[in-house]
Amino acid sequence: MTQHISTNFPMSVIPRKKNIIIKKGGHRWLGINSKSVKIEKQVIDITSDEDDGFRVLMAHSGSKTLEIAFSGITKDLQIRNLIYSSGSTLHENISIEYPIYSSETIGAVIYGVFSFGSLKETGASPNGTINFSGVLKSSGIWNYEAGI
């Protein structure tokens, strides 16, 4: 007897496409199969003696940082060429595109200037592929546009 398992997810939170996509100048970075996005707003502690031992935090955050860690299998040289190029580690026109949810026609996008300062490549896999991993770190203002 086959048992049916219901996911019970409301349709409004199920993405219609499943990938977060990283692009540089409108060109998708190929081979990436794992991504994580970390947004951090530094909390500022303004506790003083007048607060009777209770912690008080400032309503506004200090520094705001965004990091995108990624890994995958090399399919072209675009990512490698960025890290080996002489010049700045800062790259403009980097965007992170989120999946399209619910009735959205365009998914959310984060874009800005990011530092790309490290890339790890491993070529010892049994199938002959070159695996890689790297991290993009925000530099300056980054923007978030909600999906519509």
Buried (B, 14 or more C-beta within 10 A) or exposed (E): EEEEEEEEEEEEEEBEEEBBBBBBEEEBBEBBEEBEBEEEEEEEEEEEEEEEEEEEEEEEEEEEBBBBBBBBBBEEEBBBEBBEEEEEBBBEEBBBBBBBBEEBEEBBBBBBBBBBEEBEEEEEEEEEBBBBBBBBBBBEEBEEEEBE
